[in-house]
Amino acid sequence: MSLSARKLKHINVCLEYPVQFSTKTTGFESLPWAYRALPELRLEDVQLETRFLGKTLKAPLLIGAMTGGADLAGTINKNLAIAAQALGLGLMLGSQRVMLEHESARASFSVRQYAPDVLLIGNLGVAQFKKGYDHNQAKKAIELIGADAIAFHTNPLQEALQIGGDTDFMGLIPILKQIVPKVQYPVMLKEVGHGLSGSVAKAVQNVGFAALDVAGAGGTSWAKVEDFAHHGKLLYPDLCEIGIPTLTALEQCHASLPTMPLMASGGIRSGLDIAKALTKGATVCATAMPLLEPATKSPEAVIEVLERMIYELRVALFVAGIPSVQPQLMQNA
């Protein structure tokens, strides 16, 4: 199956199959939220603006990495980009390997014209750095689309369940330590939805990453996506449930690297989830699956979902008496 065909298959599986974790949740539902009956605050005065990877966001929320490389992926990315621009949020793109290896796929990633001002983050898999990629490919991935930064995603479980997947992850930390400083743009390390542990965060503390996306379990299981994509059913249901819940991954990474900017993703479904993540050390959050189906329709459908989440975040902070998303206020909440 070609890379472009596989990307389209992933989209269809996510739209049609039950790819969410069945036995794991993010953990945020068990975290209480403070309520202050006299918040001494006006709802409209709650400040959501924040900085991440050198750019200002109107709220601590990014559209998470989803897709690229197929015609439908191009439509999805265009609609996501328009929504990000309208709301002043960040946008992460899907893996760009397909566009580096197939020029015809580049158009599906070319969204800067629709989102000239947003934080735009490219994406490459770390496994490719064992197969000949180096900083040159990373810089090319950034510059071809006019991105501000790039995420290197690590996904050993997904690759293990992918037919012909890239499963050589030996010695990647020293390789990344050589590559990351040469990229000359901010580089973020991210999982794809099975979680970064505190020990992994500690292991990469000297690599030069500008941020980490903990991408925990509780949302979409990309192991399930691969299983459904190749077999039409869950052949390995127990393996597909492996992962570190998002709250646990966030707490571990923050404890290991307390000054590292962290993104919380993986099952972020509401503004209250965002608020709770910010109290546990996240700088920003990202959401993807709730936007996928709306993004096949229109930018307005995407905006509707995101506006709801932003309003929920504002109200959550308001009723807790928290005037802004500044880290010192959130982590003392």
C-alpha positions as CSV (number, residue, x, y, z in Angstrom):
1,M,0.0,0.0,0.0
2,S,1.4,3.4,-0.9
3,L,2.0,6.1,1.7
4,S,-0.8,8.2,0.4
5,A,-3.2,5.3,0.3
6,R,-2.3,4.5,3.9
7,K,-2.9,8.0,5.0
8,L,-6.4,7.9,3.4
9,K,-7.0,4.6,5.1
10,H,-6.1,6.0,8.5
11,I,-8.7,8.8,8.0
12,N,-11.4,6.4,7.0
13,V,-10.6,4.1,10.0
14,C,-10.8,7.0,12.4
15,L,-14.1,8.1,11.0
16,E,-15.7,4.7,10.8
17,Y,-14.2,2.4,13.5
18,P,-14.1,2.5,17.4
19,V,-10.5,3.6,17.7
20,Q,-10.7,5.2,21.2
21,F,-9.2,3.4,24.2
22,S,-11.6,1.0,25.8
23,T,-10.0,0.2,29.1
24,K,-8.1,3.5,29.8
25,T,-9.2,7.0,30.4
26,T,-7.0,10.2,30.5
27,G,-7.4,10.4,34.2
28,F,-8.7,14.0,34.1
29,E,-12.2,12.9,35.0
30,S,-11.0,11.8,38.5
31,L,-9.3,15.2,39.1
32,P,-11.6,17.6,41.1
33,W,-12.0,21.2,40.0
34,A,-12.3,24.0,42.5
35,Y,-15.5,26.0,42.7
36,R,-15.6,29.5,44.2
37,A,-19.1,30.9,44.7
38,L,-17.6,34.4,44.9
39,P,-14.8,34.4,42.4
40,E,-14.1,38.2,42.5
41,L,-13.7,38.1,38.8
42,R,-15.6,39.0,35.6
43,L,-16.0,36.2,33.1
44,E,-14.9,38.5,30.2
45,D,-11.7,39.4,32.1
46,V,-10.3,35.9,32.2
47,Q,-7.1,36.0,30.2
48,L,-6.4,33.0,28.0
49,E,-3.5,34.3,25.8
50,T,-0.3,32.4,26.2
51,R,3.1,32.0,24.5
52,F,4.4,28.7,23.1
53,L,7.4,28.0,20.9
54,G,7.9,31.7,20.4
55,K,4.5,32.6,19.2
56,T,1.4,34.0,20.9
57,L,-1.8,32.0,21.0
58,K,-5.2,33.5,21.9
59,A,-5.9,30.4,24.0
60,P,-3.6,27.5,25.2
61,L,-4.9,25.2,22.6
62,L,-3.6,23.7,19.4
63,I,-5.2,21.6,16.7
64,G,-3.4,18.3,17.0
65,A,-1.6,16.4,14.3
66,M,-3.9,14.4,12.1
67,T,-3.1,13.8,8.5
68,G,-1.6,14.7,5.1
69,G,-0.8,13.1,1.8
70,A,-4.2,12.4,0.3
71,D,-6.8,14.7,-1.4
72,L,-9.2,14.4,1.6
73,A,-6.3,15.1,3.9
74,G,-5.7,18.3,2.0
75,T,-9.3,19.4,2.5
76,I,-9.1,18.5,6.2
77,N,-5.8,20.5,6.7
78,K,-7.2,23.5,4.8
79,N,-10.3,23.6,7.0
80,L,-8.2,23.2,10.1
81,A,-5.9,26.0,9.0
82,I,-8.7,28.4,8.4
83,A,-10.2,27.6,11.8
84,A,-6.8,28.1,13.5
85,Q,-6.3,31.4,11.8
86,A,-9.8,32.6,12.8
87,L,-9.3,31.8,16.4
88,G,-5.6,32.5,16.8
89,L,-4.7,29.0,17.8
90,G,-1.8,26.7,16.8
91,L,-1.9,24.0,14.1
92,M,0.1,20.7,14.0
93,L,0.3,18.7,10.8
94,G,0.5,15.0,10.2
95,S,3.7,13.2,9.3
96,Q,5.4,14.8,6.4
97,R,7.4,11.8,5.3
98,V,4.9,11.3,2.4
99,M,5.5,14.8,1.1
100,L,9.3,14.5,1.3
101,E,9.2,11.3,-0.7
102,H,6.4,12.1,-3.1
103,E,6.2,15.7,-4.4
104,S,2.5,15.2,-5.4
105,A,1.6,15.0,-1.7
106,R,3.0,18.4,-0.8
107,A,-0.2,20.3,-1.7
108,S,-2.1,18.6,1.2
109,F,0.4,20.1,3.7
110,S,0.6,23.6,2.1
111,V,-1.7,25.5,4.4
112,R,0.3,28.6,5.3
113,Q,-1.7,30.6,2.8
114,Y,-4.8,29.9,4.9
115,A,-3.2,30.5,8.2
116,P,-0.5,33.2,7.8
117,D,-0.3,34.1,11.4
118,V,-0.7,30.9,13.4
119,L,1.9,28.8,15.1
120,L,2.4,26.0,12.5
121,I,4.2,22.8,13.5
122,G,5.5,20.2,11.0
123,N,6.0,16.6,11.8
124,L,8.4,13.7,11.1
125,G,8.8,10.3,12.7
126,V,11.9,9.6,14.7
127,A,12.2,6.1,13.2
128,Q,13.2,7.8,9.9
129,F,16.4,9.0,11.5
130,K,17.5,5.4,11.5
131,K,16.8,5.1,7.7
132,G,18.9,8.0,6.3
133,Y,17.0,11.1,7.4
134,D,19.0,13.8,9.2
135,H,18.6,17.5,10.0
136,N,18.4,18.4,6.3
137,Q,15.1,16.5,5.9
138,A,13.8,18.1,9.1
139,K,14.7,21.6,7.9
140,K,13.2,20.8,4.5
141,A,10.0,19.7,6.0
142,I,9.7,22.9,8.0
143,E,10.7,25.3,5.2
144,L,8.6,23.7,2.4
145,I,5.5,24.6,4.3
146,G,6.6,27.7,6.1
147,A,6.3,26.2,9.5
148,D,7.6,27.7,12.7
149,A,8.7,24.5,14.4
150,I,8.6,20.7,13.9
151,A,7.5,17.8,16.1
152,F,9.5,14.5,16.0
153,H,6.9,11.8,16.8
154,T,7.8,8.5,18.4
155,N,5.4,5.7,18.0
156,P,6.9,2.2,18.6
157,L,3.6,0.5,19.4
158,Q,1.9,1.8,16.3
159,E,4.9,0.9,14.1
160,A,5.0,-2.6,15.7
161,L,1.3,-3.2,14.6
162,Q,1.8,-1.7,11.2
163,I,2.5,-4.1,8.4
164,G,6.1,-3.2,7.3
165,G,6.3,-0.7,10.1
166,D,9.6,0.9,11.1
167,T,10.6,-0.9,14.3
168,D,14.3,0.0,14.7
169,F,14.3,2.4,17.6
170,M,17.8,1.4,18.8
171,G,20.2,4.2,19.7
172,L,17.9,7.0,18.7
173,I,18.6,9.3,21.7
174,P,22.3,9.9,20.7
175,I,21.2,10.3,17.1
176,L,18.6,12.9,18.0
177,K,21.2,14.7,20.2
178,Q,23.2,15.2,17.0
179,I,20.3,16.2,14.8
180,V,18.1,18.5,16.9
181,P,20.6,21.3,17.4
182,K,21.3,21.4,13.6
183,V,17.7,21.8,12.7
184,Q,17.8,25.5,13.7
185,Y,14.1,25.7,14.4
186,P,12.3,24.7,17.6
187,V,11.9,20.9,17.8
188,M,9.3,19.1,19.9
189,L,9.3,15.4,20.9
190,K,5.8,13.9,20.9
191,E,4.1,10.5,21.3
192,V,1.1,9.7,19.1
193,G,-1.3,8.8,21.9
194,H,0.3,6.1,24.0
195,G,2.2,8.5,26.4
196,L,5.7,9.8,27.2
197,S,6.9,8.6,30.6
198,G,8.9,10.6,33.1
199,S,11.9,8.4,32.5
200,V,11.8,9.1,28.7
201,A,11.5,12.8,29.5
202,K,14.6,12.6,31.7
203,A,16.5,10.6,29.1
204,V,16.0,13.4,26.5
205,Q,16.6,16.3,28.7
206,N,20.0,17.1,27.0
207,V,18.9,16.5,23.5
208,G,17.8,20.1,22.9
209,F,14.0,19.7,22.5
210,A,12.1,23.0,22.9
211,A,9.0,21.2,24.3
212,L,7.5,17.8,24.8
213,D,4.0,16.6,23.8
214,V,3.1,13.9,26.4
215,A,0.3,12.6,24.1
216,G,-1.1,10.1,26.6
217,A,-3.6,7.3,26.5
218,G,-7.3,7.9,26.9
219,G,-8.2,9.3,23.5
220,T,-7.3,7.6,20.1
221,S,-5.3,4.5,20.2
222,W,-3.1,4.6,17.0
223,A,-2.4,0.9,17.6
224,K,-6.1,0.3,17.1
225,V,-6.1,2.5,14.0
226,E,-3.3,0.3,12.5
227,D,-5.1,-3.0,13.6
228,F,-8.4,-1.9,12.0
229,A,-6.6,-0.5,8.9
230,H,-4.8,-3.8,8.1
231,H,-7.2,-6.4,9.4
232,G,-10.7,-4.8,9.6
233,K,-10.9,-5.9,13.2
234,L,-8.9,-5.9,16.4
235,L,-6.4,-8.7,16.0
236,Y,-4.4,-7.6,19.1
237,P,-6.9,-5.9,21.4
238,D,-4.7,-6.2,24.5
239,L,-1.7,-4.6,22.8
240,C,-4.0,-1.8,21.6
241,E,-4.8,-0.8,25.1
242,I,-1.1,-0.3,26.2
243,G,-0.3,3.3,27.2
244,I,0.2,5.8,29.9
245,P,-2.9,7.9,30.8
246,T,-2.5,11.5,29.7
247,L,-2.7,12.9,33.3
248,T,-0.1,10.4,34.5
249,A,2.2,11.1,31.6
250,L,1.9,14.9,32.2
251,E,2.6,14.6,35.9
252,Q,5.6,12.3,35.3
253,C,7.1,14.6,32.7
254,H,6.6,17.7,34.7
255,A,8.2,16.1,37.7
256,S,11.2,15.0,35.7
257,L,11.6,18.3,33.8
258,P,9.8,21.0,35.7
259,T,11.0,23.8,33.4
260,M,10.3,22.1,30.1
261,P,7.3,23.5,28.2
262,L,4.8,20.6,28.0
263,M,1.8,20.0,25.7
264,A,-1.0,17.8,27.0
265,S,-2.8,15.8,24.3
266,G,-4.5,12.4,24.1
267,G,-8.2,12.5,24.9
268,I,-8.5,16.2,25.5
269,R,-12.2,16.7,24.9
270,S,-13.3,19.8,26.8
271,G,-12.2,23.1,28.1
272,L,-12.3,21.6,31.6
273,D,-9.8,19.0,30.5
274,I,-7.5,21.9,29.3
275,A,-7.9,23.7,32.6
276,K,-7.0,20.6,34.6
277,A,-4.0,19.9,32.4
278,L,-2.7,23.5,33.0
279,T,-2.8,22.9,36.7
280,K,-0.6,19.9,36.3
281,G,2.2,21.5,34.4
282,A,1.0,21.8,30.8
283,T,1.7,25.0,28.9
284,V,-0.8,24.2,26.2
285,C,-3.1,21.4,25.1
286,A,-4.0,19.9,21.8
287,T,-7.0,18.1,20.5
288,A,-7.5,16.1,17.3
289,M,-10.3,13.5,17.1
290,P,-13.2,15.8,17.9
291,L,-12.1,18.0,14.9
292,L,-11.6,15.3,12.3
293,E,-15.2,14.7,11.2
294,P,-16.0,18.5,11.3
295,A,-12.9,19.2,9.2
296,T,-14.3,17.0,6.4
297,K,-17.2,19.5,6.2
298,S,-16.1,23.1,6.7
299,P,-13.9,25.5,8.7
300,E,-17.1,26.7,10.4
301,A,-17.8,23.2,11.8
302,V,-14.3,23.1,13.2
303,I,-14.6,26.6,14.7
304,E,-17.8,25.6,16.4
305,V,-16.1,22.7,18.3
306,L,-13.1,24.8,19.2
307,E,-15.1,27.8,20.4
308,R,-17.0,25.5,22.7
309,M,-13.8,24.2,24.2
310,I,-12.4,27.8,24.6
311,Y,-15.6,28.9,26.3
312,E,-15.6,25.9,28.7
313,L,-12.0,26.8,29.6
314,R,-12.9,30.4,30.3
315,V,-15.8,29.4,32.5
316,A,-13.8,26.8,34.4
317,L,-11.2,29.4,35.3
318,F,-13.9,32.0,36.1
319,V,-15.7,29.8,38.6
320,A,-12.4,28.8,40.2
321,G,-11.4,32.4,40.6
322,I,-8.4,32.1,38.4
323,P,-7.8,35.3,36.3
324,S,-5.4,33.9,33.7
325,V,-3.6,30.9,32.3
326,Q,-0.2,32.1,33.6
327,P,1.6,29.0,34.9
328,Q,2.2,30.4,38.4
329,L,-1.5,30.9,38.8
330,M,-2.6,27.6,37.3
331,Q,-0.2,25.4,39.1
332,N,-1.1,27.0,42.4
333,A,-4.8,26.6,41.8
